[in-house]
Each structure stands twice: as structure tokens, then as C-alpha cells.
């Protein structure tokens, strides 16, 4: 609305995510170094991926949807409660959502990216900090009451985790939403009494979901990859296309550089080209060690 202060921090997060996503589209190795990968986090000790993956996206459509959602909800939190609160909820939800994904996929070959966990935490925080409103989804003309959205979101996320429905990272969504709500409760305990019934339903459902997941989750061997469950499986088609495209572009660039070295010698390479050769060599070395 006119006259409202600009939500500079919200806009800043969106711009940084846009720039990082653009770099990922142009530089295959950039995505590979920073996306969410349980095996890299656990066995190669790269915990930064729990945060950096939130600033990468599969394509511009994925980015625009998250950017629209974050601004629609995050700008209200920033204007009313301040930028530090927004940052706490967003990054706490990103970390929480990815930690849940890490636990669920700790023995799988699983890769993911996107800010959905943080965005969902911001959405749930807004629902309870500014009760009585509705949630208007992109391209959907009718608003949904906040309490209906919160309950449906939990059940759909839980169903998605168990079945792999829709090729969506429902576990990061669920984890981000719950952590966002927990952070908001610690910061503003009054939300419990402001919407007591909704709060009890959401938290009780969340606890039951986690208990069920804990009891039914069965770890497998460290080197074994679990079969995907559900109609579409856990690994979405766009992720597979992205990884294939990354490998193809890396191979093409590597071949061009090797041809240049043969023609002009190693000294003809720029610093960035030398860095890419070192990166490609290290990837091949690790791949050969795993065989």
C-alpha cells in the first residue's frame, strides 16, 4: 500500500536469492557446491549447504513463486515487527526444514534446493502473529482462511512425505513451518492465547506427525539407496533434468579447456579456467574412489 515503509530486508533476501539462482543457471559447479545434499553434509562435513541451498532454485518459475510468497508475507512481518524478527524466522525455518530433510534422507541419494522451508516458516508466523486474515494463493482468486490453510498445509505435507506426492519437498515445508511457529511462540508467547484452538491443533498434529515418522523411519545401509515411494517418487523430474544438464555443461566446458591446453599450452588458461580444471579433476578423483 502507498505510504507504507519499504521492506528492504525482504527485498534484499529476494534479490540475493535471485542473483545466486542466476549464477547457478550459468555455472553448473556453483549449484553442485551449495545445494542440499545429505551425503555431502554428513560424510564430507559441509553444513553450509543447510543454508546456502535456500538461495538456489531449479528455474525462474520456481524462484518467482518463492519470491512472491516471501514478499507477500515477509514484508508484513518486517514492517510491523522489524527486520531482525523476519531474519530470525526465515533463517531458523530454513535450517529447521533442512534438518528434517537431512534426518529423513540421511541414507539416500537425495538433492534439493529452494527457499520453501524458510518461506513456509514466514507464512505460519504471519498466520499467528496477524490472526483473522486469509491466505491468497498465486493465480487463485479466492482467499483461504488462515486456520484452514494451516491445518490443510500440515496434513498435505505429511501425506506428501509418506507418498512422495507431487515431486515436492514436503518435508522441508513441514519442518520450516513448524520451526517458524516455534520461534514465533518463543518470541511472542501471546499468540498461544490469541488463537488457542488453532495453536493446539497445529502443534498437536505436528507432534503426532513427528512421532509417526520417527517410529516408521527405518535406516538403511550407508551405501544403499532406498527405492522411491509413491506414484512419482521422491526425486522429482526437474531435479533429474537439472543434474543431467549440469553434468553435460561441465563435460562440454572441460573438453573445450582440454582442447585449448593442447593448442596453446597450460599457461594460456585464465585463473577461473584453472580453478574449473582443478574442480573437475577433484570431482573425477572422488568419483573413481567411490567405485
C-alpha positions as CSV (number, residue, x, y, z in Angstrom):
1,X,0.0,0.0,0.0
2,X,1.1,3.6,-0.6
3,X,2.7,5.3,2.4
4,X,4.0,2.0,3.9
5,X,7.8,1.8,4.5
6,X,9.7,-0.4,2.1
7,X,10.5,-3.9,3.3
8,X,14.2,-3.6,2.4
9,X,15.4,-6.8,4.1
10,X,12.7,-8.9,2.5
11,X,13.6,-7.4,-0.9
12,X,17.2,-8.0,-0.1
13,X,16.7,-11.7,0.6
14,X,14.8,-12.0,-2.7
15,X,17.5,-10.2,-4.7
16,X,20.3,-12.3,-3.2
17,X,18.4,-15.5,-4.0
18,X,17.7,-14.2,-7.5
19,X,21.4,-13.5,-8.1
20,X,22.6,-16.8,-6.6
21,X,20.0,-18.7,-8.7
22,X,21.2,-16.9,-11.8
23,X,24.8,-17.9,-11.0
24,X,23.6,-21.5,-10.6
25,X,21.9,-21.4,-14.0
26,X,25.1,-20.2,-15.6
27,X,27.7,-22.1,-13.6
28,X,27.0,-25.8,-13.1
29,X,29.7,-26.2,-10.4
30,X,28.1,-23.4,-8.3
31,X,24.9,-25.4,-7.8
32,X,26.8,-28.5,-7.0
33,X,28.8,-26.8,-4.3
34,X,25.9,-25.3,-2.5
35,X,22.7,-27.3,-2.9
36,X,21.2,-29.6,-0.2
37,X,22.9,-33.0,-0.3
38,X,22.7,-35.2,2.8
39,X,25.8,-37.2,1.8
40,X,27.9,-34.1,1.4
41,X,26.6,-32.7,4.7
42,X,27.2,-35.8,6.7
43,X,30.2,-37.5,5.2
44,X,32.1,-34.6,3.7
45,X,31.2,-32.3,6.6
46,X,29.7,-29.4,4.5
47,X,27.0,-28.0,6.9
48,X,26.9,-24.7,4.9
49,X,24.6,-26.5,2.5
50,X,21.8,-26.4,5.1
51,X,21.6,-22.6,4.5
52,X,23.1,-22.0,1.0
53,X,20.6,-24.3,-0.7
54,X,17.8,-21.8,0.2
55,X,19.3,-19.3,-2.2
56,X,19.3,-21.6,-5.2
57,X,16.3,-22.5,-7.4
58,X,15.7,-25.0,-10.2
59,X,14.4,-22.4,-12.7
60,X,12.9,-18.9,-12.8
61,X,9.4,-20.2,-12.3
62,X,10.5,-21.9,-9.0
63,X,12.2,-18.7,-8.0
64,X,9.3,-16.3,-8.8
65,X,6.9,-18.4,-6.8
66,X,9.0,-18.4,-3.7
67,X,9.9,-14.7,-4.2
68,X,6.2,-13.8,-4.5
69,X,5.3,-15.8,-1.4
70,X,8.1,-14.4,0.7
71,X,7.3,-10.8,-0.2
72,X,3.5,-11.3,0.3
73,X,4.0,-12.5,3.9
74,X,7.5,-11.4,5.0
75,X,7.0,-7.8,4.1
76,X,4.2,-7.6,6.7
77,X,6.4,-9.1,9.4
78,X,9.3,-6.8,8.6
79,X,7.1,-3.6,8.7
80,X,5.2,-4.5,11.8
81,X,7.7,-6.5,13.9
82,X,11.0,-5.4,12.5
83,X,13.7,-6.9,10.2
84,X,15.5,-8.9,12.9
85,X,12.4,-10.8,13.6
86,X,11.9,-11.6,9.9
87,X,15.6,-12.7,9.6
88,X,15.3,-14.9,12.7
89,X,12.1,-16.6,11.5
90,X,13.3,-17.0,7.9
91,X,16.8,-18.5,8.6
92,X,15.6,-20.5,11.5
93,X,12.9,-22.1,9.3
94,X,15.4,-22.7,6.5
95,X,17.7,-24.5,8.9
96,X,14.8,-26.4,10.6
97,X,13.3,-27.6,7.4
98,X,16.6,-28.8,6.0
99,X,17.5,-30.6,9.3
100,X,14.2,-32.5,9.0
101,X,15.1,-33.4,5.4
102,X,18.6,-34.4,6.5
103,X,17.2,-36.8,9.0
104,X,14.6,-38.3,6.6
105,X,17.0,-38.6,3.7
106,X,20.2,-39.3,5.6
107,X,20.8,-42.6,3.9
108,X,19.6,-41.7,0.4
109,X,21.0,-40.1,-2.7
110,X,18.8,-37.0,-2.4
111,X,19.4,-33.5,-3.6
112,X,17.2,-30.4,-3.2
113,X,17.3,-26.6,-3.4
114,X,15.0,-23.6,-2.8
115,X,13.8,-21.3,-0.1
116,X,10.4,-23.1,0.5
117,X,11.2,-24.1,4.1
118,X,12.0,-20.5,5.1
119,X,9.0,-19.2,3.2
120,X,6.7,-21.6,4.9
121,X,8.0,-20.6,8.3
122,X,7.3,-17.0,7.5
123,X,3.8,-17.9,6.3
124,X,3.0,-19.7,9.5
125,X,4.4,-16.9,11.6
126,X,2.2,-14.4,9.8
127,X,-0.9,-16.6,10.3
128,X,-0.4,-16.5,14.1
129,X,1.1,-13.0,14.5
130,X,-1.6,-11.4,12.4
131,X,-4.7,-13.6,13.0
132,X,-8.0,-13.3,11.3
133,X,-6.6,-12.8,7.9
134,X,-6.7,-15.0,4.9
135,X,-4.1,-16.6,2.6
136,X,-4.5,-15.7,-1.1
137,X,-2.5,-18.1,-3.3
138,X,-0.9,-17.0,-6.5
139,X,-3.3,-17.3,-9.5
140,X,-6.1,-18.3,-7.1
141,X,-8.8,-15.6,-6.8
142,X,-10.4,-16.7,-3.6
143,X,-8.7,-16.3,-0.2
144,X,-8.4,-19.2,2.2
145,X,-9.0,-18.6,5.9
146,X,-5.7,-18.7,7.8
147,X,-6.7,-21.5,10.1
148,X,-7.9,-23.7,7.2
149,X,-4.7,-23.1,5.4
150,X,-2.5,-24.0,8.4
151,X,-4.3,-27.3,9.1
152,X,-4.5,-28.4,5.4
153,X,-0.9,-27.5,5.0
154,X,0.2,-29.8,7.8
155,X,-1.9,-32.8,6.5
156,X,-0.8,-32.3,2.9
157,X,2.8,-32.1,3.9
158,X,2.6,-35.2,6.0
159,X,0.9,-37.1,3.2
160,X,3.5,-35.9,0.7
161,X,6.4,-37.1,3.0
162,X,4.9,-40.6,3.2
163,X,4.0,-41.0,-0.5
164,X,6.3,-38.7,-2.5
165,X,3.2,-37.0,-3.8
166,X,3.7,-34.2,-6.4
167,X,7.5,-34.2,-6.5
168,X,7.7,-31.5,-3.8
169,X,10.0,-31.3,-0.8
170,X,7.1,-31.6,1.7
171,X,9.5,-32.5,4.5
172,X,11.3,-29.2,4.2
173,X,8.0,-27.4,4.0
174,X,6.7,-29.1,7.2
175,X,10.0,-28.6,9.1
176,X,10.2,-25.0,8.1
177,X,6.6,-24.2,9.0
178,X,6.9,-25.9,12.5
179,X,10.2,-24.3,13.3
180,X,8.9,-20.9,12.2
181,X,5.9,-21.4,14.5
182,X,8.2,-22.5,17.5
183,X,10.4,-19.4,17.0
184,X,7.4,-17.1,16.9
185,X,6.0,-18.7,20.0
186,X,9.3,-18.2,21.9
187,X,9.4,-14.6,20.7
188,X,5.7,-13.8,21.2
189,X,4.0,-16.2,23.6
190,X,0.8,-14.3,23.4
191,X,0.0,-16.0,20.0
192,X,-1.0,-19.1,22.1
193,X,-3.8,-17.3,23.9
194,X,-4.8,-15.2,20.8
195,X,-5.7,-18.3,18.8
196,X,-5.6,-21.2,21.4
197,X,-7.7,-23.8,19.5
198,X,-5.8,-23.3,16.2
199,X,-2.5,-23.4,18.1
200,X,-3.3,-26.6,19.9
201,X,-4.5,-28.3,16.8
202,X,-1.4,-27.3,14.8
203,X,1.1,-28.2,17.4
204,X,-0.6,-31.5,18.4
205,X,-0.8,-32.5,14.8
206,X,2.9,-31.7,14.3
207,X,4.0,-33.7,17.3
208,X,1.9,-36.7,16.2
209,X,3.3,-36.5,12.7
210,X,6.9,-36.4,14.0
211,X,6.2,-39.3,16.3
212,X,4.8,-41.4,13.5
213,X,7.7,-40.5,11.2
214,X,10.2,-41.4,14.0
215,X,8.5,-44.8,14.6
216,X,8.2,-45.7,10.9
217,X,11.5,-44.4,9.7
218,X,13.9,-47.3,9.1
219,X,17.6,-46.5,8.4
220,X,19.3,-48.5,5.7
221,X,23.0,-49.3,5.0
222,X,25.3,-46.3,4.4
223,X,25.9,-47.1,0.8
224,X,22.5,-48.3,-0.1
225,X,20.0,-46.0,-1.8
226,X,16.4,-46.5,-0.9
227,X,13.8,-47.0,-3.6
228,X,11.5,-44.1,-4.2
229,X,8.0,-44.4,-2.8
230,X,4.7,-43.2,-4.3
231,X,3.5,-42.6,-7.8
232,X,6.1,-40.0,-8.7
233,X,8.9,-40.9,-6.3
234,X,10.9,-38.6,-4.1
235,X,13.3,-37.4,-6.7
236,X,11.4,-35.0,-9.0
237,X,11.7,-34.8,-12.7
238,X,13.0,-31.3,-12.7
239,X,15.9,-32.3,-10.4
240,X,16.9,-35.1,-12.7
241,X,16.8,-32.8,-15.7
242,X,18.9,-30.2,-13.7
243,X,21.5,-32.7,-12.7
244,X,21.8,-34.1,-16.3
245,X,22.1,-30.6,-17.7
246,X,24.8,-29.7,-15.1
247,X,26.8,-32.8,-16.0
248,X,26.5,-32.1,-19.7
249,X,27.6,-28.5,-19.4
250,X,30.6,-29.4,-17.2
251,X,31.7,-32.1,-19.7
252,X,31.4,-29.6,-22.6
253,X,33.4,-27.0,-20.8
254,X,36.1,-29.5,-19.7
255,X,36.5,-30.7,-23.3
256,X,36.9,-27.1,-24.5
257,X,39.6,-26.3,-21.9
258,X,41.5,-29.5,-22.7
259,X,41.5,-28.7,-26.4
260,X,42.7,-25.2,-25.5
261,X,45.6,-26.6,-23.4
262,X,46.6,-28.9,-26.3
263,X,46.6,-26.0,-28.8
264,X,48.1,-23.1,-26.7
265,X,49.5,-24.7,-23.6
266,X,48.6,-24.6,-19.9
267,X,49.8,-21.0,-19.4
268,X,47.0,-19.8,-21.8
269,X,44.4,-20.6,-19.2
270,X,42.9,-17.8,-17.1
271,X,42.6,-18.2,-13.3
272,X,38.9,-19.1,-13.5
273,X,39.7,-21.7,-16.1
274,X,42.4,-23.2,-14.0
275,X,40.1,-23.3,-11.0
276,X,37.5,-25.1,-13.0
277,X,40.1,-27.7,-14.1
278,X,41.1,-28.3,-10.5
279,X,37.4,-28.6,-9.6
280,X,36.7,-31.1,-12.4
281,X,39.8,-33.1,-11.6
282,X,38.8,-33.3,-7.9
283,X,35.3,-34.5,-8.8
284,X,36.7,-37.2,-11.1
285,X,39.1,-38.4,-8.4
286,X,36.3,-38.7,-5.8
287,X,34.1,-40.5,-8.3
288,X,36.8,-43.0,-9.0
289,X,37.4,-43.5,-5.3
290,X,33.7,-44.4,-4.7
291,X,33.8,-47.1,-7.4
